[in-house]
Amino acid sequence: MEGSYQTNDVLTEHRPKELPGMLNVLTILTFIGCGLSYLVSLYGFISGNDPDKQIAQIREAQEKMGDGLGSKMLEGSVDMIQKSYDNRYLLLITGLLFATLCLVGAMRKLRKSGYYFYLIGELAPIVLAVGLFGSSFFSAMGILFSALIAVIFVILYSTQLKYLQNK
């Protein structure tokens, strides 16, 4: 009878750790977010190849609005479209790179090194966006929204560090 207990103890020692519920949910959400990020990066690259057409549409809208606040806010969009076009290759490569870092970080099998990959993949795009787009109204709103989501996920992952190993 004692031999069976020893066998169970040996099996329990070598059984892989199960993902805690919260960490499992965060990982699944990260996979979904990374997939969306890949799609958005590719769509932004493909759809941003004709900035003149987009700028012309904004100019038409500005003419209809007159010289009001809305028209001035749209001027920031023109600048953002032009900067996006000028930096389209950088935005594509970094978008794919940072999404991959988040994905790799989420797949690191309960290792703390995965957390650091994830951290870089989440926070570096915010720094890049601030550097590229500055503080026009629309870019600031987009950056703030992205930063809010990133910070929430970083905080949630940080609460799960106790389950991660240093391997």
Secondary structure, 3 states (H helix, E strand, C coil): CHHHHHHHHHHHHHCCCCCCHHHHHHHHHHHHHHHHHHHHHHHHHHHCCCHHHHHHHHHHHHHHHCCCHHHHHHHHHHHHHHHHHHCHHHHHHHHHHHHHHHHHHHCCCCEHHHHHHHHHHHHHHHHHHHHHHCCCHHHHHHHHHHHHHHHHHHHHHHCCHHHCECC
